[in-house]
Amino acid sequence: MNKPVTIADFIAHLQRFAPAVPCVCHIWIADDFEDVAPELTPDEVLATLALADATLDADTSLSWYFLRHCADTVLARREEDV
């Protein structure tokens, strides 16, 4: 992922399809990290979203557990940088 995906980006992507096309999606936004990992800084939230985007495995899903794992990975980097 070269840049964070925004709601506007997602809307633009969806507008390529007719409104009646069936689909399923799961959207996580930065505010969700207040519940997942409130200790993340705003930059770390973006890094966690980027890591989730880069490592998502459709077999395991984009779940609370997966996002917490991504957050823990980013937090571990914080510890390494100290």
C-alpha positions as CSV (number, residue, x, y, z in Angstrom):
1,M,0.0,0.0,0.0
2,N,1.5,3.3,-1.1
3,K,-0.9,5.5,0.8
4,P,-3.6,5.0,3.3
5,V,-6.9,4.1,1.7
6,T,-9.6,6.7,2.6
7,I,-13.4,6.5,2.6
8,A,-13.3,8.6,-0.5
9,D,-11.0,6.1,-2.2
10,F,-13.3,3.3,-1.2
11,I,-16.4,5.1,-2.5
12,A,-14.7,5.8,-5.8
13,H,-13.9,2.1,-6.2
14,L,-17.4,1.0,-5.4
15,Q,-18.9,3.5,-7.8
16,R,-17.5,1.4,-10.7
17,F,-20.3,-1.1,-10.0
18,A,-24.1,-0.8,-10.4
19,P,-25.8,-0.1,-7.0
20,A,-27.7,-3.4,-7.2
21,V,-24.5,-5.6,-7.6
22,P,-24.4,-8.0,-4.5
23,C,-21.2,-7.8,-2.4
24,V,-19.8,-8.3,1.0
25,C,-17.2,-6.1,2.7
26,H,-15.8,-5.3,6.1
27,I,-14.5,-1.8,6.7
28,W,-12.3,-0.7,9.5
29,I,-11.6,2.9,10.1
30,A,-8.9,4.6,12.2
31,D,-11.5,5.4,14.9
32,D,-11.9,1.6,15.5
33,F,-8.5,1.5,17.0
34,E,-9.8,3.3,20.1
35,D,-11.2,-0.1,20.9
36,V,-8.6,-2.4,19.3
37,A,-5.4,-0.6,20.6
38,P,-6.0,2.8,22.3
39,E,-2.3,3.1,23.0
40,L,-1.5,3.7,19.3
41,T,-0.5,7.1,18.2
42,P,-2.3,8.5,15.0
43,D,0.8,7.6,12.9
44,E,0.9,4.1,14.4
45,V,-2.8,3.6,13.5
46,L,-1.9,4.4,9.9
47,A,1.0,2.0,10.1
48,T,-1.3,-0.7,11.6
49,L,-3.8,-0.2,8.8
50,A,-1.0,-0.4,6.2
51,L,0.3,-3.6,7.8
52,A,-3.2,-5.1,7.9
53,D,-3.7,-4.2,4.2
54,A,-0.3,-5.7,3.2
55,T,-0.6,-8.9,5.2
56,L,-4.4,-9.7,5.0
57,D,-5.0,-13.3,4.4
58,A,-8.6,-13.9,3.2
59,D,-8.5,-17.3,4.9
60,T,-8.1,-15.7,8.3
61,S,-10.2,-12.6,7.7
62,L,-10.0,-9.0,8.8
63,S,-11.0,-9.6,12.4
64,W,-10.5,-7.9,15.8
65,Y,-7.8,-10.5,16.5
66,F,-6.0,-9.9,13.3
67,L,-6.0,-6.1,13.8
68,R,-4.8,-6.5,17.4
69,H,-2.0,-8.7,16.1
70,C,-1.1,-5.9,13.6
71,A,-1.2,-3.3,16.3
72,D,1.0,-5.4,18.5
73,T,3.5,-5.7,15.7
74,V,3.6,-1.9,15.3
75,L,3.9,-1.4,19.0
76,A,6.8,-3.8,19.1
77,R,8.6,-1.6,16.5
78,R,8.1,1.3,18.9
79,E,9.9,-0.7,21.6
80,E,12.7,-1.5,19.1
81,D,13.2,2.2,18.2
82,V,13.6,3.3,21.9
